[in-house]
Amino acid sequence: MNRSDIAKALEINRIKRKDALDRIDTHDGDQAGIMDFDPSHLVSRYDLLPIAGISGGNVSEFSITSLLRHPMEQMPRSHVFTGAEVISMRKFMMGLGVVMLMTAVLTMRPLRSRADDSIHGDWSAKFISGGDTACIDLEVERSSWGHHNTWGNTHKISDFVGLDATLAIAKDAAVHFELRRDAGIMSFDGRFHDGEGKGKFSFAPSSEYVQGMKSLGYSDLSQEQVFAFAIHDVSRQFVKDMSDAGYPHLSTDELMAFRIHGVSPEFARAMIELLPEKPSPDNLVAMRIHGVSPEFTKEINALLGKRFSVDDLVTFRIHGVSPDFVREVRESVSKDVSADDLVTMRIHGASPEFVKSMTTLMGRKLPVEQLVAFRIHGVSPEFTEDIQKLVEKNISSDDLVAFRIHGVSPEFVRSMKDAGYPKISPDQLVAMRIHGVDAEFVKEVRAHGYKDPSIDDLIELRIHGLRHRESL
């Protein structure tokens, strides 16, 4: 028999089995169904063996059950299932599924807990001179799940329990000291050699801290976050104080950024009073990064007669617009100088010293626009002084800028004077440079028979080419 015959027999068997199962599902009263059928109506697995070309004596149990598995063959000829039995079986299977799921979860939890609870790593430290206070540079490193993290900070010796300043001169000493924070305790073990130490650390989180942070709205802190809070000293009191200062519900990243950059409740309150609007958490961090202090803000506001935004203040600090700079510019340039003018002057290097020198040379106060143009084009006090001596004392600011743009240098002016042109106007000097008239061209013109060509003649010859003297 070929494979198609086998397939047909199997299909007949499947249809008969389905019909039997359908009859099982029919029920009446409290009976879920009655199984009452003749197994001889079904195709037996042994009936298929001759079709497949297999003798009964050579068939193993494995090969028989592999060829065709018939779940109904284990059933008696007639069996009645009650409704209670069916419900009981369903409950049993559902309960078995729940038990299997719970077993999997409970099996994984200890593995995860052991990994999460283990916070440890390496530390290194070095004693440093901190003025009147003994300090130590401490760095901790740890690796977790393929990530490597390093934290470093300078601490007072008094921040630690068990750390003695005499270790700074110890040749070789074993140490155990602790950094106790609200979030937990970091324990350090190792050795110090000539003021430098290293070893291993471990961290034990505070369960009281975790519960306290939950009451403050931080209910899902991981072990890593608690460890980071311990490193940066994010205490429960700090969270409460920032909330009282007007910053409740800060994110964990914002809390750490505040501690890293020194945003204190006092700083926040002071800046709220000095700024035109309440600064955001990011604004507070940006001001601390760039050194916008309450003192700086108060002085700038008073000097310029207005409250400046966070962006303006940060820009001032980035470009070096200090209160002293503002005072000097107001005195030497204008009392009405704007914030943009001040920043532009600092960007282009129009320093108070430059302003004073150029003001003295030009004999008058110069507007911000001219001072900035001087700096952009390289009009320096030295250049100005040389040009005034060589060309004219009262040369204008525009002429000085044009000289620098077109390359009218003191050396060029001297070379033309040496060529026999002692008095050349600023406009003629610029035109000569534009058209390439220099001392070498003058020699060439004279070599062609032009004895005393004027500046205008030289320019025309340069534009149109050399011609016989009489044609001029």
C-alpha positions as CSV (number, residue, x, y, z in Angstrom):
1,M,0.0,0.0,0.0
2,N,1.4,3.4,-0.9
3,R,1.5,6.6,1.2
4,S,-1.8,8.0,-0.1
5,D,-3.6,4.9,1.2
6,I,-2.1,5.4,4.6
7,A,-3.1,9.1,4.6
8,K,-6.7,8.1,3.7
9,A,-6.9,5.6,6.5
10,L,-5.7,8.1,9.0
11,E,-8.2,10.7,7.8
12,I,-11.0,8.2,8.2
13,N,-9.8,7.5,11.7
14,R,-9.7,11.3,12.5
15,I,-13.3,11.8,11.3
16,K,-14.6,8.8,13.4
17,R,-12.7,10.1,16.5
18,K,-14.2,13.6,16.0
19,D,-17.7,12.1,15.8
20,A,-17.2,10.2,19.0
21,L,-15.9,13.3,20.8
22,D,-18.9,15.3,19.6
23,R,-21.2,12.7,21.2
24,I,-19.2,13.0,24.4
25,D,-19.9,16.8,24.5
26,T,-23.7,16.3,24.4
27,H,-25.3,16.1,27.8
28,D,-28.6,15.9,29.5
29,G,-29.5,16.9,33.1
30,D,-26.4,16.7,35.4
31,Q,-24.5,14.5,33.0
32,A,-21.8,16.2,31.0
33,G,-21.8,13.4,28.4
34,I,-21.9,9.7,27.8
35,M,-19.0,7.9,26.0
36,D,-20.7,4.9,24.4
37,F,-19.2,3.8,21.2
38,D,-17.6,0.7,19.6
39,P,-13.8,1.0,19.3
40,S,-14.0,-1.5,16.5
41,H,-15.5,1.2,14.4
42,L,-12.1,3.0,14.6
43,V,-9.0,2.2,12.7
44,S,-6.6,0.4,15.1
45,R,-2.9,1.2,15.0
46,Y,-2.3,-2.5,14.4
47,D,-4.6,-2.4,11.4
48,L,-2.3,0.1,9.9
49,L,0.8,-2.0,10.2
50,P,0.2,-4.3,7.2
51,I,-0.7,-1.2,5.2
52,A,2.6,0.3,6.1
53,G,4.4,-2.9,5.4
54,I,5.4,-3.7,9.0
55,S,5.0,-7.1,10.6
56,G,3.5,-7.2,14.0
57,G,6.3,-9.2,15.5
58,N,9.0,-6.7,14.6
59,V,7.2,-3.7,15.9
60,S,8.4,-2.1,19.1
61,E,6.2,-0.1,21.5
62,F,8.1,3.0,20.4
63,S,7.4,2.5,16.7
64,I,3.8,1.7,17.3
65,T,3.0,4.7,19.5
66,S,5.0,6.9,17.1
67,L,3.0,5.8,14.1
68,L,-0.4,6.5,15.6
69,R,-1.4,7.5,19.1
70,H,-5.0,7.0,20.0
71,P,-6.1,8.6,23.3
72,M,-9.4,6.8,23.3
73,E,-8.0,3.3,23.4
74,Q,-7.4,3.6,27.2
75,M,-11.0,4.3,27.8
76,P,-13.6,1.6,28.7
77,R,-16.4,0.8,26.3
78,S,-18.9,3.0,28.2
79,H,-18.2,5.8,30.8
80,V,-20.4,8.6,32.2
81,F,-18.9,12.0,33.1
82,T,-20.9,14.1,35.5
83,G,-20.9,17.9,35.5
84,A,-19.1,18.0,38.8
85,E,-16.3,15.8,37.4
86,V,-15.9,18.0,34.4
87,I,-15.8,21.2,36.6
88,S,-13.4,19.5,39.0
89,M,-11.1,18.5,36.2
90,R,-11.1,22.1,34.8
91,K,-10.3,23.5,38.2
92,F,-7.5,21.0,38.7
93,M,-5.9,22.0,35.4
94,M,-6.2,25.7,36.1
95,G,-4.7,25.3,39.5
96,L,-1.9,23.2,38.1
97,G,-1.1,26.1,35.7
98,V,-1.0,28.6,38.5
99,V,1.2,26.4,40.6
100,M,3.7,26.0,37.7
101,L,3.7,29.8,37.1
102,M,4.3,30.6,40.8
103,T,7.1,28.0,40.9
104,A,8.9,29.7,38.0
105,V,8.5,33.1,39.6
106,L,9.7,32.0,43.0
107,T,12.6,30.2,41.5
108,M,13.8,33.3,39.6
109,R,13.3,35.8,42.5
110,P,16.2,34.6,44.7
111,L,18.5,34.7,41.8
112,R,17.6,38.2,41.0
113,S,17.6,39.3,44.6
114,R,21.1,37.9,45.2
115,A,22.3,39.9,42.1
116,D,20.5,43.1,43.2
117,D,21.6,43.0,46.8
118,S,25.3,42.6,46.0
119,I,26.8,46.1,45.6
120,H,30.5,46.0,45.8
121,G,33.6,47.0,43.9
122,D,37.1,48.6,44.2
123,W,38.2,51.8,45.7
124,S,41.3,54.0,45.5
125,A,42.1,57.1,47.5
126,K,44.8,59.8,48.0
127,F,45.3,62.3,50.8
128,I,45.5,65.9,49.6
129,S,46.0,69.2,51.2
130,G,42.8,71.1,51.6
131,G,44.0,74.2,53.5
132,D,43.2,73.9,57.1
133,T,41.1,70.8,56.6
134,A,42.5,67.4,55.8
135,C,40.9,66.0,52.7
136,I,40.9,62.8,50.7
137,D,40.2,62.1,47.0
138,L,38.1,59.0,46.8
139,E,37.2,57.0,43.7
140,V,35.1,53.9,43.6
141,E,34.6,51.5,40.7
142,R,32.2,48.7,40.1
143,S,31.1,46.5,37.2
144,S,27.6,45.1,36.8
145,W,26.0,43.3,33.8
146,G,28.8,44.4,31.5
147,H,28.7,48.0,32.5
148,H,31.7,49.7,34.2
149,N,31.0,52.8,36.5
150,T,33.3,55.1,38.3
151,W,32.5,57.8,40.9
152,G,35.0,60.2,42.3
153,N,34.9,63.1,44.8
154,T,36.9,65.0,47.4
155,H,35.8,64.4,51.0
156,K,36.8,65.7,54.4
157,I,38.4,63.2,56.6
158,S,35.7,63.8,59.1
159,D,33.1,62.5,56.6
160,F,34.3,59.0,57.4
161,V,34.2,56.7,60.4
162,G,37.5,55.0,61.1
163,L,39.7,57.1,58.8
164,D,42.7,58.8,60.4
165,A,44.7,61.6,58.9
166,T,47.9,59.9,60.2
167,L,47.4,57.4,57.3
168,A,48.7,60.1,55.0
169,I,52.2,59.4,56.3
170,A,51.8,55.7,56.9
171,K,54.3,53.4,55.0
172,D,51.9,50.4,55.0
173,A,48.7,50.2,57.0
174,A,45.6,48.0,56.8
175,V,42.4,50.0,57.0
176,H,38.7,49.6,57.5
177,F,36.5,52.7,57.4
178,E,32.9,53.6,56.6
179,L,31.0,56.3,54.8
180,R,27.7,56.5,56.5
181,R,24.9,58.1,54.5
182,D,21.1,58.3,55.0
183,A,20.7,55.9,52.1
184,G,23.1,53.3,53.6
185,I,26.7,52.5,54.6
186,M,29.7,52.0,52.4
187,S,32.4,49.9,54.0
188,F,36.0,50.1,52.8
189,D,38.7,47.5,53.4
190,G,42.3,47.8,52.1
191,R,45.7,49.3,52.7
192,F,47.4,52.7,52.6
193,H,50.9,53.2,51.3
194,D,52.5,56.6,51.7
195,G,49.2,58.5,51.5
196,E,47.7,56.4,48.8
197,G,45.2,53.6,49.4
198,K,43.2,51.0,47.6
199,G,41.0,48.0,48.3
200,K,37.5,46.6,48.2
201,F,34.2,48.2,49.2
202,S,30.7,47.0,49.8
203,F,27.4,48.8,50.2
204,A,24.5,48.0,52.6
205,P,21.3,49.9,51.8
206,S,19.2,51.3,54.6
207,S,15.7,49.7,54.7
208,E,14.5,52.6,56.8
209,Y,15.7,55.0,54.0
210,V,13.9,53.0,51.3
211,Q,10.7,53.1,53.3
212,G,11.1,56.8,54.0
213,M,11.6,57.5,50.3
214,K,8.5,55.6,49.5
215,S,6.5,58.0,51.7
216,L,8.1,60.9,49.8
217,G,6.9,59.5,46.4
218,Y,9.9,57.3,45.4
219,S,8.5,53.9,45.7
220,D,10.4,52.1,42.9
221,L,14.0,52.8,43.8
222,S,16.3,50.0,42.6
223,Q,19.4,49.0,44.5
224,E,21.5,50.8,41.9
225,Q,19.6,54.1,42.5
226,V,19.9,53.7,46.3
227,F,23.6,53.2,45.9
228,A,23.9,56.3,43.7
229,F,21.9,58.3,46.2
230,A,24.3,57.2,48.9
231,I,27.3,58.2,46.7
232,H,25.9,61.7,46.2
233,D,24.3,62.0,49.6
234,V,20.7,62.4,48.5
235,S,19.1,62.3,51.9
236,R,15.5,62.3,52.9
237,Q,16.0,65.7,54.5
238,F,17.4,67.1,51.3
239,V,14.4,65.9,49.3
240,K,12.1,67.5,51.9
241,D,14.1,70.8,51.9
242,M,14.0,71.0,48.1
243,S,10.2,70.4,48.2
244,D,9.8,73.2,50.8
245,A,11.9,75.5,48.5
246,G,9.4,75.0,45.7
247,Y,10.7,71.9,44.0
248,P,8.6,68.9,44.9
249,H,8.4,65.7,42.9
250,L,11.9,65.9,41.5
251,S,13.0,62.9,39.4
252,T,15.8,60.7,40.6
253,D,18.1,62.1,37.9
254,E,17.3,65.7,39.0
255,L,18.0,64.9,42.6
256,M,21.4,63.5,41.7
257,A,22.1,66.4,39.4
258,F,21.3,68.9,42.2
259,R,23.7,67.1,44.6
260,I,26.5,66.8,42.0
261,H,26.4,70.4,41.0
262,G,25.6,71.9,44.4
263,V,22.0,73.1,43.9
264,S,20.9,73.6,47.5
265,P,17.5,74.8,48.9
266,E,19.2,78.1,49.8
267,F,20.5,78.6,46.3
268,A,17.0,77.9,44.8
269,R,15.3,80.3,47.1
270,A,17.8,83.1,46.4
271,M,17.5,82.7,42.6
272,I,13.7,82.7,42.7
273,E,13.9,86.1,44.4
274,L,16.4,87.5,41.8
275,L,15.0,86.2,38.5
276,P,12.0,87.5,36.5
277,E,10.5,84.0,36.7
278,K,10.9,80.8,38.7
279,P,13.8,78.8,37.3
280,S,13.3,75.2,36.2
281,P,15.4,72.3,37.7
282,D,17.5,72.4,34.6
283,N,17.9,76.1,34.9
284,L,19.2,75.7,38.4
285,V,21.7,73.1,37.3
286,A,22.9,75.2,34.4
287,M,23.4,78.2,36.6
288,R,25.5,76.2,39.1
289,I,27.6,74.7,36.2
290,H,28.4,78.1,34.8
291,G,28.9,80.0,38.1
292,V,25.8,82.1,38.2
293,S,25.6,82.9,41.9
294,P,23.1,85.0,43.7
295,E,25.8,87.6,44.3
296,F,26.7,87.8,40.6
297,T,23.0,88.1,39.7
298,K,22.3,90.7,42.2
299,E,25.3,92.9,41.1
300,I,24.6,92.6,37.4
301,N,20.9,93.4,37.9
302,A,21.8,96.5,39.9
303,L,24.4,97.7,37.3
304,L,22.2,97.3,34.3
305,G,18.9,98.3,36.0
306,K,16.9,95.2,35.1
307,R,16.3,91.5,36.0
308,F,18.0,89.2,33.5
309,S,16.8,85.8,32.5
310,V,18.7,82.6,33.2
311,D,19.8,82.4,29.5
312,D,21.2,86.0,29.7
313,L,23.0,85.3,33.0
314,V,24.5,82.0,31.7
315,T,25.6,83.8,28.5
316,F,27.3,86.5,30.6
317,R,29.2,83.8,32.6
318,I,30.2,81.8,29.5
319,H,31.7,84.9,27.8
320,G,33.2,86.6,30.8
321,V,30.8,89.5,31.2
322,S,31.6,90.3,34.8
323,P,30.4,93.2,37.0
324,D,33.8,94.8,36.7
325,F,33.7,94.6,32.9
326,V,30.2,96.1,32.9
327,R,31.4,99.0,35.0
328,E,34.4,99.8,32.8
329,V,32.4,99.6,29.6
330,R,29.7,101.9,31.0
331,E,32.4,104.3,31.9
332,S,34.5,104.2,28.7
333,V,31.8,103.5,26.1
334,S,28.3,104.3,27.1
335,K,26.0,104.0,30.2
336,D,23.3,102.7,27.9
337,V,25.3,99.7,26.8
338,S,23.0,96.7,26.2
339,A,23.4,93.0,27.3
340,D,24.0,92.0,23.7
341,D,26.6,94.7,23.3
342,L,28.5,93.4,26.3
343,V,28.4,89.8,25.1
344,T,29.5,90.9,21.6
345,M,32.4,92.9,23.0
346,R,33.6,89.9,25.0
347,I,33.2,87.5,22.1
348,H,35.4,89.7,19.8
349,G,37.9,90.6,22.5
350,A,37.0,94.3,22.9
351,S,38.5,94.4,26.4
352,P,38.5,97.5,28.7
353,E,42.3,97.9,27.9
354,F,41.6,97.8,24.2
355,V,38.8,100.3,24.5
356,K,40.9,102.7,26.5
357,S,43.8,102.6,24.0
358,M,41.6,103.1,21.0
359,T,39.7,105.9,22.7
360,T,42.9,107.7,23.4
361,L,44.3,107.3,19.9
362,M,41.1,108.4,18.2
363,G,40.5,111.2,20.6
364,R,36.9,110.3,21.3
365,K,34.6,107.7,22.7
366,L,33.9,105.0,20.2
367,P,30.6,103.2,19.8
368,V,30.4,99.4,20.4
369,E,29.9,98.8,16.6
370,Q,33.2,100.4,15.7
371,L,35.1,98.8,18.5
372,V,33.8,95.4,17.5
373,A,34.6,96.1,13.8
374,F,38.2,97.0,14.8
375,R,38.6,93.7,16.6
376,I,37.0,91.7,13.7
377,H,39.4,93.2,11.1
378,G,42.5,93.5,13.3
379,V,42.7,97.3,13.8
380,S,45.0,97.3,16.8
381,P,46.3,100.2,18.8
382,E,49.8,99.6,17.2
383,F,48.4,99.5,13.7
384,T,46.4,102.7,14.3
385,E,49.4,104.6,15.7
386,D,51.6,103.7,12.7
387,I,49.0,104.7,10.2
388,Q,48.3,108.0,11.9
389,K,52.0,108.8,11.7
390,L,52.4,107.7,8.0
391,V,49.1,108.9,6.5
392,E,47.2,111.4,8.7
393,K,46.5,112.0,12.3
394,N,42.7,112.3,12.0
395,I,42.2,109.2,9.9
396,S,38.6,107.9,10.3
397,S,37.5,104.6,11.8
398,D,36.1,103.5,8.4
399,D,39.5,104.2,6.7
400,L,41.3,102.1,9.3
401,V,38.9,99.2,8.7
402,A,39.2,99.6,4.9
403,F,43.0,99.6,5.2
404,R,42.9,96.2,7.1
405,I,40.4,94.7,4.6
406,H,42.5,95.6,1.5
407,G,45.9,95.2,3.0
408,V,47.1,98.8,3.3
409,S,49.8,98.0,5.9
410,P,52.4,100.4,7.4
411,E,55.0,98.6,5.3
412,F,53.1,99.3,2.1
413,V,52.7,103.0,2.9
414,R,56.5,103.3,3.6
415,S,57.4,101.5,0.4
416,M,55.3,104.0,-1.6
417,K,56.9,106.9,0.2
418,D,60.3,105.5,-0.6
419,A,59.2,105.2,-4.3
420,G,58.6,109.0,-4.3
421,Y,55.0,109.4,-3.2
422,P,55.1,111.1,0.2
423,K,51.5,112.2,0.3
424,I,48.9,109.6,-0.6
425,S,45.2,109.9,0.5
426,P,43.4,107.0,2.2
427,D,41.2,106.5,-0.8
428,Q,44.2,106.3,-3.1
429,L,46.0,103.9,-0.9
430,V,42.9,101.6,-1.0
431,A,42.6,101.9,-4.8
432,M,46.3,101.1,-5.3
433,R,45.9,97.9,-3.2
434,I,42.7,96.9,-5.0
435,H,44.4,97.2,-8.5
436,G,47.8,95.9,-7.5
437,V,49.8,99.1,-7.7
438,D,53.0,98.7,-5.5
439,A,56.6,99.9,-5.5
440,E,57.6,97.1,-7.9
441,F,55.0,98.3,-10.4
442,V,56.3,101.8,-10.1
443,K,59.8,100.7,-11.1
444,E,58.4,98.8,-14.1
445,V,56.4,101.8,-15.2
446,R,59.5,104.0,-15.0
447,A,61.6,101.4,-16.9
448,H,59.1,101.8,-19.8
449,G,59.8,105.6,-20.0
450,Y,57.2,107.0,-17.7
451,K,59.2,109.5,-15.6
452,D,56.8,110.9,-13.0
453,P,53.5,109.2,-13.3
454,S,50.9,110.3,-10.7
455,I,49.0,107.9,-8.5
456,D,46.0,108.1,-10.8
457,D,48.3,107.4,-13.8
458,L,49.6,104.3,-12.0
459,I,46.2,103.0,-11.3
460,E,45.1,103.6,-14.9
461,L,48.2,101.9,-16.3
462,R,47.5,99.0,-14.0
463,I,43.9,98.7,-15.2
464,H,44.5,99.2,-18.9
465,G,48.1,97.9,-19.3
466,L,51.4,99.8,-20.0
467,R,51.4,102.2,-22.9
468,H,53.8,104.9,-24.3
469,R,54.2,107.9,-22.1
470,E,52.7,110.4,-24.8
471,S,49.5,108.5,-24.9
472,L,48.7,109.3,-21.3
